[in-house]
Amino acid sequence: MPFDRKILAVGQKRDVLEGAGEVVGRVLPQARLGLEPLDPFLMLDHVKMKPGGPGFPEHPHRGFEILTYVRQGWGSHKDNLGNEGRIGQGGLMRLTAGKGLWHGEQGGTEKSAVMEGLQFWVNLKKSQKGVQPSFQYEQDAGLPRQEQDQGRVLVKVLVGPGSPIQIMTPMVYLEVRVRPGGTFALELPSSHQGFVYVLEGQARFPEDGALAAEGQVAVLGSGSGITVENPADTDLLFLLAAGEPHREPVLWNGPFVD
């Protein structure tokens, strides 16, 4: 497989208000691109909550799936169908809203001053939007790891081969750490669309020389496999998601996507 993915665009996260007044970093969508180049992905928020903040009180959802990844502190979920769970640092929760439910989310810290997490919305096909809601979570230790480039690349599989987290859309969701001078490579179906969001350091995409720094998102263009280099003298840490697009109209009304 050729590793020939170029970068369609590089965008910056922006601050928005969500929940009861929490300021979150909105990575996706990128307004100038719209949703089509990122289909089946709807939204990615980077959340950093201080103790005692307004939080995210109970609210409804319908028509998509939510992946909540905790990087620091802890996060919890409880819904009106009796599902509940709590994850610590490095854990992942999956909520399939399907035909609809109410849930509340909480987050906090035990050792740090800030709870940090990422909430990722993945659309469902029209034919799947009426499924029964469900919930799943996995702690950090239950998510598989891989190595590349003689140990200079460490890959944590959030969704994809070996991960216990099940999602209805064919996709991968990875957290990747690249040591200085290292190169990450991933084979992808040519039909898949996605992005790289940089959490720390700087990413270089050798196929076209595009660069993305901390807080920026690089939207993948057409092609097959992708490579990401770390040209700096500090670690690069990023999230990569790629999945099969639905190619269907998106009817978005706040917490509902029909």
Number of C-alpha atoms within 10 A of each C-alpha: 11 10 16 18 20 22 23 14 17 18 20 17 20 16 14 12 11 16 14 12 12 18 19 20 20 22 21 26 17 19 8 8 14 12 17 16 19 25 21 28 28 21 18 21 22 22 21 18 21 17 13 7 13 14 20 16 11 16 13 15 21 23 25 30 25 21 23 22 27 25 19 22 22 21 25 18 22 17 19 12 12 8 14 16 14 18 21 21 19 20 24 27 23 23 22 28 27 23 17 19 17 14 21 16 17 14 25 22 18 12 9 12 14 17 22 22 25 19 18 21 20 22 26 28 20 15 7 15 21 17 16 12 20 15 21 18 23 21 16 18 9 17 18 16 16 11 15 14 14 9 11 16 24 19 19 20 21 30 23 18 12 12 17 16 20 15 19 13 18 14 20 20 21 18 20 24 24 28 22 17 16 20 22 20 14 12 13 20 13 14 12 23 25 23 24 24 27 22 20 16 21 24 30 19 21 18 14 11 11 16 19 21 20 17 20 22 25 24 24 23 20 16 19 19 17 21 18 23 22 24 20 15 11 14 19 27 22 24 18 20 23 24 22 19 22 16 10 12 11 18 10 11 9 9 13 16 19 18
